Amino acid sequence: MERFTKAIHQAISNKNWYSALYLSVTLPDICARLESENGKTNQKKYVNWFDTYLASKYQFKHPDELEPRMSEPENYVECCEHGKQHSTYVCQHTVQTLKDGILRGFWSAESESGNKRPDSWCSGCEEMVNKSGGDWNDESESFAGVKLICGACYDRVKQLNLESKKKWWQVWR
């Protein structure tokens, strides 16, 4: 652990901001995975690990109070393309659609109150879940390879996949 924190400090000293940011954001995910009973991580485990070990050290001012950064009702991520955005989780195949433009379908979890961007996945992941009786398990989670993305990227990939379901005469709308 000390090696990682020293690497973050060194990256900051060298003004290597991308490395410092990457290590800082990835470290809670790695630690949450190491502490997990099944060796897997997800948003809830990441946030719980952060809140347990780091929240008291990293606080920022809200207009009325101090609030730990990761305990906000809507978490944020710094996207290299869109800047500070709400964060969400999608499968690795959905992220690949952003890179190569190949449409893979778009499925979402039931939206929790106020969450406009619930966890989402592609048709391939939906098929894996359905094969296991409709529940996520270690095999389907491993296949999904869940990734954190920003809200703007989420909106873009959702639009790409849902536009493909338009009838041919609706394409120009």
Stockholm file with secondary structure:
# STOCKHOLM 1.0

chainA/1-173         MERFTKAIHQAISNKNWYSALYLSVTLPDICARLESENGKTNQKKYVNWFDTYLASKYQFKHPDELEPRMSEPENYVECCEHGKQHSTYVCQHTVQTLKDGILRGFWSAESESGNKRPDSWCSGCEEMVNKSGGDWNDESESFAGVKLICGACYDRVKQLNLESKKKWWQVWR
#=GR chainA/1-173 SS CHHHHHHHHHHHHTTCHHHHHHHHHHHHHHHHHHHSTTSCCCHHHHHHHHHHHTTTTSEEECSSSEEEGGGSSSCEEEETTTEEEEEEEECHHHHHHHHHCCCCCCEECCCCTTCSSCCEECHHHHHHHHHTTSSCCHHHHHHHTCEEEEHHHHHHHHHHHHHTTSCGGGTTC
#=GC SS_cons         CHHHHHHHHHHHHTTCHHHHHHHHHHHHHHHHHHHSTTSCCCHHHHHHHHHHHTTTTSEEECSSSEEEGGGSSSCEEEETTTEEEEEEEECHHHHHHHHHCCCCCCEECCCCTTCSSCCEECHHHHHHHHHTTSSCCHHHHHHHTCEEEEHHHHHHHHHHHHHTTSCGGGTTC
//
